[in-house]
Amino acid sequence: MTPGQPAPLSLFTLKEGIVESSAEQVLVDAFAADFQGLRHFGAKIGEALNLEPPWSGLLQEDDLTVAYAYFGEGTSPNDPGGGALIGKKALLYELLTKITSQSA
């Protein structure tokens, strides 16, 4: 695996506006950027449909899946949540299970 290439599975925590992980900083930065984009896109769709901001989001490509979920206390940038980045297509349910199990 080359530097910056997603590992089989990297988990991230979201707390008080900070993304943290034991993964390489390049992956943390990449996840943080994707998270912000997904969060913004979901909020715009929700706003257009008169819905609340989404509590989760997923971006899937052939060789990459990025997902995030909040842990139930809210959906603002400072609320706690988690995320995952994996270098393959992955099922939403499987990733959400791994992400939300971090809140325990």
Buried (B, 14 or more C-beta within 10 A) or exposed (E): EEEEEBEEBBBBBBEEEEBEBEBBEEBBEBBBEBBEEBBEEBBEEBEEEEEEBBBBBBBBEEEBBBBBBBBEEEBEEEBBBBBBBBBEEBEBEBBBEBBBEBBE
